Amino acid sequence: ELKVEQNPLFLSMQEGKNYTIYCNYSTTSDRLYWYRQDPGKSLESLFVLLSNGAVKQEGRLMASLDTKARLSTLHITAAVHDLSATYFCAVESGGSNYKLTFGKGTLLTVNP
Amino acid sequence: DTGVSQDPRHKITKRGQNVTFRCDPISEHNRLYWYRQTLGQGPEFLTYFQNEAQLEKSRLLSDRFSAERPKGSFSTLEIQRTEQGDSAMYLCASSATGGTEAFFGQGTRLTVV
């Protein structure tokens, strides 16, 4: 059974600081997603990482994937208040159904 | 709006009542998924359709839950004899053939009182 672990689960940081969220998963998968969720809202896709060594950047967020270590990171650079949200990583299971297994999420609060 | 659409957005029901939710996927997406998300947790997979065929159901989907996608387009999720533990956000997602990215709807928030 595929398991996805994120850490930290809670992250409080000051504006302007950098930090990294980690996502470990238990079985082989070559496709990993990062989503953002605002309170009471649905999931907004941030990144799709498709292969080992993949790195994608959008604004102050950068995601990377190491399939050999079964590890993805979401790096936040010079955080701003608007980044406050819950961030989920999700791993696509093998086989033909492409279902996603999610981590528990990281609640990020960026303080002025 | 060409995204995944879910209806209703919110539902409050009394324990023991039946509820039904609807999901309209992105046009021509043949894959459709239902997920459930409880407070403070990540979404959990419930069931998956390819066209009208329900190909996988999670163990989370008890006998009180049933999902259909009769014509391979919209889908419904019914919960019979609701319990307080059913209170959650029910999310629908769809994707095209070939394992492309799934897009999520806004969700239906169910509160069982």
Contacts between the chains, C-beta under 8 A, distances in Angstrom:
chain1	res1	chain2	res2	distance
A	4	B	42	7.8
A	31	B	99	7.5
A	33	B	101	7.4
A	35	B	104	8.0
A	40	B	109	7.5
A	41	B	106	7.3
A	41	B	107	8.0
A	42	B	91	6.4
A	42	B	104	5.0
A	42	B	105	6.2
A	42	B	106	4.7
A	42	B	107	4.9
A	43	B	43	7.3
A	43	B	91	7.1
A	43	B	104	4.5
A	45	B	101	6.5
A	45	B	103	7.3
A	45	B	104	7.9
A	48	B	101	5.5
A	88	B	42	5.3
A	88	B	43	7.7
A	90	B	42	7.4
A	90	B	43	7.9
A	92	B	99	7.4
A	97	B	31	8.0
A	97	B	48	5.0
A	97	B	50	7.8
A	97	B	55	6.2
A	97	B	56	5.4
A	98	B	31	6.9
A	98	B	95	6.6
A	98	B	99	4.6
A	98	B	102	7.2
A	99	B	33	6.4
A	99	B	45	4.8
A	99	B	48	5.8
A	99	B	56	7.1
A	100	B	33	7.9
A	100	B	35	7.8
A	100	B	43	7.6
A	100	B	45	6.9
A	100	B	102	6.9
A	101	B	45	7.1
A	102	B	42	3.2
A	102	B	43	5.1
A	102	B	44	7.3
A	103	B	42	5.5
A	104	B	40	7.6
A	104	B	41	6.0
A	104	B	42	5.3
A	105	B	40	7.8
A	105	B	41	7.4
A	105	B	42	5.3
